[in-house]
Amino acid sequence: MSSPGVPDLTTLRPRLPSPLQEVEDERFTRRGVRLLLKRDDLIHPDLVGNKWRKLAPNLTAAAGRPILTFGGAYSNHLRATAAAGRLLGLPTIGLVRGEELSDRPLNPSLARCSADGMRLHFVDRSTYRRKTDPKTLAALLRAAGATDAYVVPEGGSNALAVRGCRALGEELSGRADVVAIACGTGGTLAGLAAGLSPDQRALGVPVLRGGFLTADIRALQHQAFGGPRGDWQLDDRFHFGRYARTTPELEAFAEDFEERHGVLVERLYVAKLLYGLVTLADEGAFPRGATVVAVVTGTSQEA
């Protein structure tokens, strides 16, 4: 039973641990490699995958206070936070990058946030870039009428979220040689790596270009655990130009994977992860006999 003011997350009935599904794919089997999918997309229909793992500890810490967080116009994190607010009866406020969007019709993603009760506040891009500065953040909270809110960072990655994602690694301990995941802000990888066994390796596939995630992940692990944890690395080759960008090649790849295995492939994260793993298998990056797990962090409806 939860304490007064603390939402009871057990009422949402998350499916944990999430299922582990083996797929027979000749692009891996011909190299002597097993491919398994960690179906975090099946944890909860509204709080999918790493969104549940990252949000749940923050929702508990908020203790019933309004939740304020940040994101772009197509942010899956905003949508998940809004859904959590609806399900738990918590007020939510979304600070959206791009003041120019305030005069335009809401896109489907932001419309879903609004329908779930999230109050949207649009922020000019220059101010948004400075949102982690304490004075700027305080001004943003005042402007949004949310000085009493519990603040969750963009993408949901903070020390609580990273510790929450450690359970993902623990669920896979001893089940694979390599566990791969697509990365946005790096929080899920930071926690995943901490939960794996010493003989396992975590591989992150960033969906944004820029090469900044290594330092961010190290900082998140320091905040969450006091120092580095686990064996992890990044492969920056598969962002396809930038976040929220797909190409005909990536679209064709995702459609082919869906036809082969009957698993819907979310395009912004999961498709890039799977494309990267197929490429790495073809390059001989995994030794014969290796087991590789791809974490499915989202559903195709999020694309």
C-alpha positions as CSV (number, residue, x, y, z in Angstrom):
1,M,0.0,0.0,0.0
2,S,1.3,3.4,-0.9
3,S,1.8,6.3,1.6
4,P,-0.6,9.3,1.6
5,G,0.0,11.4,-1.5
6,V,2.1,8.7,-3.2
7,P,0.5,7.1,-6.3
8,D,0.0,3.4,-6.1
9,L,1.7,2.2,-9.3
10,T,0.7,-1.4,-8.7
11,T,-2.8,-0.4,-9.8
12,L,-1.4,0.0,-13.4
13,R,-0.5,-3.7,-13.5
14,P,2.9,-3.5,-15.4
15,R,4.0,-6.7,-17.1
16,L,7.3,-7.3,-15.4
17,P,9.7,-8.8,-16.1
18,S,9.0,-8.2,-19.7
19,P,9.0,-11.2,-22.1
20,L,12.1,-12.4,-23.9
21,Q,11.4,-13.6,-27.4
22,E,13.8,-15.4,-29.7
23,V,13.6,-14.7,-33.4
24,E,15.1,-16.8,-36.2
25,D,16.8,-14.5,-38.6
26,E,19.2,-15.9,-41.1
27,R,21.3,-12.7,-41.1
28,F,22.3,-13.7,-37.6
29,T,22.0,-17.5,-37.7
30,R,24.4,-17.8,-40.6
31,R,27.0,-16.1,-38.4
32,G,26.2,-18.5,-35.5
33,V,24.5,-15.7,-33.5
34,R,21.2,-15.9,-31.6
35,L,19.0,-12.8,-31.6
36,L,16.5,-12.3,-28.9
37,L,14.0,-9.4,-28.4
38,K,13.5,-8.0,-24.9
39,R,9.8,-6.9,-25.3
40,D,9.7,-3.9,-23.0
41,D,7.1,-2.6,-25.4
42,L,4.7,-5.0,-23.7
43,I,5.2,-3.7,-20.1
44,H,2.2,-1.3,-20.3
45,P,0.0,-0.1,-23.2
46,D,0.5,3.6,-22.2
47,L,3.8,3.6,-20.4
48,V,5.8,1.6,-22.8
49,G,9.3,0.1,-22.2
50,N,11.9,2.4,-20.8
51,K,9.2,5.0,-20.2
52,W,7.8,2.9,-17.4
53,R,11.2,2.1,-16.0
54,K,12.3,5.7,-16.0
55,L,9.0,7.4,-15.0
56,A,7.9,5.0,-12.2
57,P,10.5,6.0,-9.6
58,N,9.9,9.7,-10.4
59,L,6.2,9.4,-10.1
60,T,6.7,7.8,-6.6
61,A,9.1,10.6,-5.6
62,A,6.7,13.3,-6.8
63,A,4.4,12.1,-4.0
64,G,1.3,13.5,-5.6
65,R,2.7,16.9,-6.7
66,P,2.1,18.1,-10.3
67,I,4.7,16.6,-12.8
68,L,6.5,19.1,-15.1
69,T,8.7,17.9,-17.8
70,F,10.2,18.9,-21.2
71,G,10.2,17.7,-24.8
72,G,9.9,18.5,-28.5
73,A,6.8,18.4,-30.6
74,Y,7.0,14.7,-31.1
75,S,8.3,13.6,-27.7
76,N,7.4,10.1,-26.7
77,H,8.4,11.1,-23.1
78,L,5.8,13.9,-23.0
79,R,3.2,11.5,-24.2
80,A,4.1,8.9,-21.6
81,T,4.1,11.5,-18.8
82,A,0.7,12.8,-19.9
83,A,-0.7,9.2,-19.9
84,A,0.7,8.6,-16.5
85,G,-1.0,11.7,-15.2
86,R,-4.3,10.6,-16.7
87,L,-4.0,7.1,-15.2
88,L,-2.9,8.2,-11.8
89,G,-4.9,11.4,-11.5
90,L,-1.9,13.6,-11.4
91,P,-1.6,17.1,-13.0
92,T,1.0,17.3,-15.7
93,I,2.7,20.2,-17.4
94,G,4.7,19.9,-20.6
95,L,7.2,22.6,-21.6
96,V,7.5,22.2,-25.3
97,R,10.5,23.3,-27.4
98,G,9.4,26.0,-30.0
99,E,7.4,29.0,-29.1
100,E,6.3,29.3,-32.7
101,L,4.2,26.1,-32.2
102,S,1.8,27.9,-29.9
103,D,-0.1,29.5,-32.8
104,R,-0.3,26.3,-34.9
105,P,-2.7,23.3,-34.6
106,L,-1.4,20.6,-32.3
107,N,0.2,17.7,-34.1
108,P,-1.1,14.2,-33.2
109,S,1.5,13.7,-30.5
110,L,0.8,17.0,-28.7
111,A,-2.9,16.5,-29.2
112,R,-2.7,13.2,-27.4
113,C,-0.8,14.9,-24.5
114,S,-3.5,17.6,-24.3
115,A,-6.3,15.0,-24.4
116,D,-4.6,13.2,-21.5
117,G,-4.8,16.4,-19.5
118,M,-1.3,17.7,-19.9
119,R,-1.1,21.5,-19.8
120,L,1.2,22.6,-22.6
121,H,3.5,25.6,-22.3
122,F,5.6,26.5,-25.4
123,V,9.1,27.8,-24.9
124,D,11.3,29.7,-27.3
125,R,14.3,27.6,-28.5
126,S,17.0,29.8,-27.0
127,T,15.5,29.7,-23.5
128,Y,14.8,26.0,-23.9
129,R,18.5,25.3,-24.5
130,R,19.2,26.9,-21.1
131,K,16.5,25.0,-19.2
132,T,18.9,23.3,-16.9
133,D,20.3,26.6,-15.6
134,P,18.8,27.1,-12.2
135,K,17.7,30.7,-12.8
136,T,16.2,29.9,-16.2
137,L,14.4,26.9,-14.8
138,A,12.9,29.0,-12.0
139,A,11.7,31.5,-14.5
140,L,10.2,28.8,-16.6
141,L,8.3,27.4,-13.7
142,R,7.0,30.8,-12.7
143,A,5.9,31.4,-16.3
144,A,4.1,28.1,-16.5
145,G,2.4,28.6,-13.1
146,A,4.1,25.5,-11.8
147,T,6.5,26.6,-9.0
148,D,5.2,23.7,-6.9
149,A,5.8,21.0,-9.5
150,Y,8.1,18.0,-9.4
151,V,10.5,18.5,-12.3
152,V,11.5,15.5,-14.5
153,P,14.3,16.3,-17.1
154,E,13.9,16.0,-20.8
155,G,13.8,12.3,-21.8
156,G,13.2,11.4,-18.2
157,S,16.8,10.6,-17.5
158,N,17.9,11.5,-13.9
159,A,19.5,9.5,-11.1
160,L,16.1,7.9,-10.1
161,A,15.4,6.9,-13.6
162,V,18.9,5.3,-14.1
163,R,18.4,3.3,-10.9
164,G,15.0,2.2,-12.2
165,C,16.5,1.0,-15.4
166,R,19.0,-1.1,-13.6
167,A,16.2,-3.7,-13.2
168,L,16.3,-4.1,-17.0
169,G,19.9,-5.3,-16.8
170,E,19.1,-7.5,-13.8
171,E,16.3,-9.2,-15.8
172,L,18.8,-10.1,-18.5
173,S,21.7,-11.1,-16.2
174,G,23.2,-14.3,-17.6
175,R,20.7,-14.4,-20.5
176,A,23.0,-12.8,-23.2
177,D,26.5,-11.9,-24.2
178,V,25.5,-8.5,-25.6
179,V,22.4,-6.4,-24.8
180,A,21.8,-3.6,-27.2
181,I,19.5,-0.6,-26.9
182,A,18.7,2.6,-28.9
183,C,19.7,5.7,-27.0
184,G,18.2,9.2,-26.8
185,T,19.4,10.8,-23.5
186,G,21.4,7.7,-22.4
187,G,19.6,7.1,-19.1
188,T,18.3,3.6,-19.9
189,L,21.8,2.4,-21.1
190,A,23.4,3.9,-17.9
191,G,21.0,1.8,-15.8
192,L,21.0,-1.3,-18.0
193,A,24.8,-1.6,-17.9
194,A,24.8,-1.4,-14.1
195,G,22.4,-4.3,-13.8
196,L,24.2,-6.7,-16.1
197,S,26.6,-9.4,-15.0
198,P,30.3,-8.6,-15.2
199,D,30.7,-10.9,-18.3
200,Q,28.0,-9.1,-20.2
201,R,28.3,-6.1,-22.4
202,A,25.8,-3.3,-23.1
203,L,25.8,-1.7,-26.6
204,G,24.1,1.7,-27.2
205,V,22.9,2.9,-30.6
206,P,22.4,6.7,-30.4
207,V,19.5,8.0,-32.5
208,L,20.9,11.6,-32.4
209,R,24.2,12.7,-33.9
210,G,26.7,14.7,-32.0
211,G,28.9,12.3,-30.0
212,F,27.8,13.8,-26.7
213,L,26.3,10.8,-25.1
214,T,29.5,9.2,-23.7
215,A,30.0,12.1,-21.2
216,D,26.3,12.2,-20.4
217,I,26.1,8.5,-19.6
218,R,29.2,8.8,-17.4
219,A,27.6,11.7,-15.6
220,L,24.3,9.9,-15.1
221,Q,26.1,6.8,-13.6
222,H,28.0,9.0,-11.3
223,Q,24.8,10.7,-10.1
224,A,23.0,7.4,-9.7
225,F,25.7,5.1,-8.4
226,G,28.6,7.3,-7.4
227,G,30.8,6.2,-10.3
228,P,31.0,4.1,-13.4
229,R,29.2,0.8,-13.7
230,G,29.2,-2.1,-16.2
231,D,30.8,-2.7,-19.5
232,W,29.2,-0.5,-22.2
233,Q,30.0,1.2,-25.4
234,L,28.3,3.3,-28.2
235,D,28.1,2.9,-31.9
236,D,27.3,6.3,-33.4
237,R,26.8,5.2,-37.0
238,F,23.1,4.5,-37.2
239,H,21.3,7.8,-36.3
240,F,20.3,8.3,-40.0
241,G,21.0,12.0,-39.9
242,R,19.2,13.2,-36.8
243,Y,16.4,12.3,-34.3
244,A,12.9,11.8,-35.8
245,R,14.4,11.2,-39.2
246,T,13.8,8.1,-41.3
247,T,14.9,7.3,-44.8
248,P,13.5,5.1,-47.5
249,E,16.3,2.6,-46.7
250,L,15.3,2.5,-43.0
251,E,11.6,2.3,-43.8
252,A,12.2,-0.7,-46.2
253,F,14.4,-2.4,-43.5
254,A,11.7,-2.0,-40.8
255,E,8.9,-3.3,-43.1
256,D,11.1,-6.3,-44.0
257,F,11.8,-7.1,-40.4
258,E,8.0,-6.8,-39.6
259,E,7.3,-9.3,-42.4
260,R,10.0,-11.7,-41.4
261,H,9.0,-11.8,-37.7
262,G,5.5,-10.4,-37.2
263,V,6.8,-7.8,-34.8
264,L,5.9,-4.1,-35.3
265,V,9.0,-2.0,-35.5
266,E,8.9,1.6,-34.1
267,R,10.8,3.8,-36.5
268,L,12.6,6.5,-34.5
269,Y,14.5,4.2,-32.1
270,V,13.9,0.5,-32.6
271,A,14.4,0.4,-36.4
272,K,17.8,2.1,-36.0
273,L,18.8,-0.3,-33.3
274,L,17.9,-3.4,-35.4
275,Y,19.5,-2.0,-38.5
276,G,22.6,-1.4,-36.6
277,L,22.7,-4.9,-35.2
278,V,22.2,-6.5,-38.6
279,T,25.1,-4.4,-39.9
280,L,27.3,-5.4,-37.0
281,A,26.4,-9.1,-37.5
282,D,27.4,-8.8,-41.2
283,E,30.7,-7.2,-40.1
284,G,31.4,-10.1,-37.9
285,A,31.3,-8.0,-34.7
286,F,29.7,-10.8,-32.7
287,P,31.6,-14.1,-32.2
288,R,30.0,-17.4,-33.2
289,G,27.9,-18.8,-30.4
290,A,27.1,-15.3,-29.1
291,T,23.6,-14.4,-27.9
292,V,22.5,-10.8,-28.6
293,V,19.4,-9.2,-27.0
294,A,17.8,-6.2,-28.7
295,V,15.7,-4.2,-26.2
296,V,12.4,-3.1,-27.9
297,T,11.7,0.2,-26.1
298,G,8.7,1.4,-28.0
299,T,5.8,0.6,-30.2
300,S,5.1,1.5,-33.8
301,Q,2.3,3.8,-32.6
302,E,4.9,6.1,-31.1
303,A,6.6,6.8,-34.4
